[in-house]
Amino acid sequence: DKLPYDLIPTRELRAMLRRYVRERKQERFGIYMDSGDGGRLAMIEGEARSWHQAIQD
């Protein structure tokens, strides 16, 4: 993780990039949803599937 966090202008961007790097190392992906209580993070895990395969399930 060699991103220049000290040059990134906002706390939100730094947090998002740190989360991306952490999730990438774990081979996971999270989707952040803003909310009145500070937000939610939904994690997506598992193997990627084609759209055609996913809609048939």
N, C-alpha and C positions, 0 to 999 in steps of 0.2 A: 504494500500500500504506500505508494510514493506520490500521492496527490498533494499539491501545495495548499493544504487547508487554510493556512494563514493568509493566502491571497484571495480566498473565496469570500465575497463581500457580505453574505448574510448567514446567520446561524441556521436558517431553514435549509439553504442549499448545502451547507457543510453536513448537516444531519442526514439529508437525503443521500448524498454521495457516500458517506460512511456506511449507511444502511445498505446501499447497493453493493459496495465492496464486500461487506460481511456476508450478505445473502449470496453473492456470486461464488464466494469461497465455499459456501455450504451447499451449492447447487440448488438453491431455493429462489423464489421470487415472491415479493410481497407487493400488495396493492394498498396504498394508503388512501383512506377516506376521511376527510375532515368532518369533525362534528363539534358540537357545542362543549363537549366534555374533554376535548383535547385530541380527538381523532381515534381512528381504528386502523389496524393493520391486518389484512387478510392474507394468509400465506398460501401459496400455490406450490405443490410438491408433486413429484412423480414424473413419469415419462411423458414427453410431448406426444400428442396424437394428432393425426390429420383432422381437419374440420369435418370431412366426410365421415370419418370413423366416429367422431364425437357425437354427431347429430343422430347417428343410428343407435347409439346406446340408450 
